[in-house]
Amino acid sequence: MASQQAIKNVARCTLVALLLHVMDESLYKDAELCDGVVYHYFVSPPDGGMPTLLFCHGWPSTSFDWRFQVTYFVERGYGVIAPDMLGYGGTHAPTELREYTARKYCEQLVALLDLEGAEKVVAIGHDWGSVAVSNLSNWYPDRFVAFAFLGTPYIPPDSSTVGMPLEIMNARMQYLYGYEPLGFWMFLSSDEERPAEVLEAHLDSLYSLIFSADPTIWKTELCPAGALKRWLVADHVAMPMFFMHEEIIEEHQRRFKKAGIAPSLNWFKSAACGLDKADFTQLPPENRFIKQPVFLAACTRDAANRAERVEESTSFMENPTLCTFDCGHWVQLEKADELNAALEEFVRAQL
């Protein structure tokens, strides 16, 4: 029995070391774009004519949360570009809300692709990264051969609803689902409640909830308005998912705190105040619909981004591929092997 445990410990240490090595920041680049903004990003060029995959992460993350995908796709010769998104990690983190318009960060991401000479690009997003990919499909549809939305639906640029008061949005969702899937936005987009200070003071509590082994607790402890703050100030702790080893959590927090927590919350604030409303009115109506092939991952146990919302977003697509995964929010981590295989099958179909 002791020898079996020793073998398991060695295997665990080997896996952790491999994951930390794959996304070691010595393998990253820092690029200053024409607008002076610096992006920090992992890059691996493609072999031959293989496509390049642009991975866009969400909150509270950095490019480090693509570690399983980077390992898988780099080994198979795909190009990979995985930036710390604007406001996160080693990338520029402006405090001014006006710097977080979709039009601006999409221009920056495309400039990054151009800088690396990336062709045949598939844009892949998770959480707020899916919102970024939504906007890339609206503003730069011809720059990409395909798009993928993981766990979070495609969000069309509807200027009539953008900036809708969060109270109204949550009331509508409560009527539909019986609870408020996005009630925590009210806390994270608030200036009065100083969410960045609360999060930083209770970061371990936040991580235990966000990466909980039991995704069902999101329905009561994260999603309802006021629940997240109550969890944090009480310093509640839940058991983490199996892939969140102690060393991984430490590295994850180190990267997430690098730019400070406050800038990352500007993604919530920009949505809450309707920052993109004026720009969206300038988009051609046909750009609301995606003509390129689209991959969607619907997660059956994600209380914040319900699977049916992902499925419903296919109505804006000419050629969707919908896959369902029995997991919570973090499909790229919890179901990495299944997701990677499904994503590769989808990408290969576009070659």
C-alpha positions, -999 to +999 in steps of 0.1 A: +000+000+000+028+024+009+046+018-024+013+024-043+009+057-025+046+066-033+040+059-070+009+081-069+028+109-052+056+107-078+030+107-107+013+138-091+046+157-088+055+148-123+022+160-137+024+193-118+060+199-129+050+192-165+020+216-164+041+244-148+069+238-174+045+239-204+033+273-195+065+286-180+067+323-185+101+321-200+083+308-231+061+339-233+066+371-254+059+407-246+048+427-276+041+464-277+014+471-303+009+503-323-013+519-297+014+514-271-004+486-253+018+456-243+005+421-244+021+392-226+014+359-244+024+323-249+032+315-286+042+284-305+043+286-343+025+260-364+042+232-383+038+235-420+003+246-430-014+238-397-038+264-383-032+286-353-054+285-323-060+318-305-071+310-269-090+338-250-095+332-212-120+347-189-123+356-152-106+350-128-080+335-150-049+341-171-035+322-201-024+296-176-059+281-176-052+268-212-023+246-200-040+213-210-049+227-244-014+241-250+001+207-241-022+189-265-022+211-295+015+221-295+025+184-295+003+179-326+019+208-346-008+234-342+001+270-338-009+284-304-013+320-292-026+323-257-025+359-243-031+372-209-062+392-219-063+430-213-063+437-176-048+404-166-014+389-157+015+404-176-006+423-202-013+460-200-039+466-173-054+501-176-076+514-149-096+536-172-129+519-182-129+535-216-099+513-226-120+481-224-143+486-254-147+455-275-136+474-306-103+483-289-093+449-275-104+432-307-081+455-327-053+446-303-058+409-306-059+410-344-027+431-343-011+404-322-021+378-348-006+400-375+026+405-356+030+367-353+021+362-390-007+339-380-029+325-408-058+302-407-068+312-372-094+296-350-105+319-321-114+299-290-129+315-259-141+306-224-161+328-200-153+364-208-130+351-235-161+339-252-174+374-251-141+385-267-145+358-294-181+370-300-168+404-307-140+392-329-166+374-350-185+407-353-156+431-360-132+409-379-152+380-393-129+375-423-097+372-402-108+338-388-116+304-404-137+293-374-147+301-339-153+282-306-173+290-275-166+269-244-193+269-218-204+304-225-227+313-254-221+335-283-233+370-274-247+390-304-240+427-305-275+439-297-273+477-291-309+477-278-301+456-248-264+463-241-261+482-208-295+468-196-296+474-158-284+444-140-314+443-118-337+439-148-314+413-164-313+392-133-351+395-128-356+382-163-333+352-156-349+345-123-383+343-140-368+319-166-346+297-144-358+302-108-326+319-097-302+346-108-274+330-128-254+362-131-264+379-098-227+381-088-221+406-115-238+432-093-211+429-067-182+426-092-192+457-112-199+479-082-177+508-071-194+513-038-187+478-025-150+478-034-150+443-048-113+443-057-104+449-020-127+422-008-115+397-033-078+403-026-085+400+012-102+367+007-085+352-023-083+317-010-120+317-002-127+329-038-106+302-054-122+275-033-156+286-046-147+293-082-128+260-085-151+240-062-152+202-067-190+205-063-202+229-091-238+228-077-228+251-049-226+280-075-264+280-076-266+291-040-232+305-031-221+324-062-250+332-086-276+350-064-271+387-058-251+392-026-241+355-022-205+359-034-197+387-010-213+368+019-192+338+011-160+358+009-164+379+041-172+347+060-140+331+046-159+300+036-138+273+020-149+244-003-129+214-015-111+223-048-114+203-080-090+174-085-068+193-110-062+223-087-031+210-069-017+233-042+013+243-065-011+250-093-033+272-071-002+291-060+009+297-096-026+306-107-029+332-079+005+346-086-003+353-122-038+365-115-025+391-089+003+403-112-018+431-127-039+436-097-074+424-094-092+457-100-084+459-138-099+425-145-132+437-131-135+463-158-148+435-181-179+434-158-181+471-154-180+477-192-209+454-197-229+468-169-226+504-181-231+496-218-197+508-229-200+492-264-235+506-272-224+533-296-199+511-314-224+483-319-247+507-338-220+510-364-218+473-371-235+460-403-266+440-393-253+409-411-223+408-388-245+396-360-246+362-377-215+340-379-210+324-414-178+305-404-180+271-387-186+273-350-178+249-322-199+252-290-193+233-257-224+233-235-218+224-198-247+207-181-237+216-145-226+252-151-251+273-130-238+306-143-238+298-180-266+274-185-263+249-213-296+259-229-283+294-234-253+280-253-276+259-274-299+288-281-270+309-295-268+285-324-296+304-340-270+331-350-248+306-368-249+290-403-227+260-394-227+252-356-213+220-340-227+216-305-211+192-280-224+187-245-202+179-215-213+167-181-193+192-160-194+226-144-179+259-157-143+248-163-147+224-192-112+230-205-098+218-172-123+193-159-130+175-192-097+184-209-092+151-228-127+150-241-127+186-251-093+185-268-104+155-289-137+172-299-120+205-307-093+188-328-119+169-348-137+202-354-105+221-364-093+193-387-127+195-405-118+231-415-085+222-431 
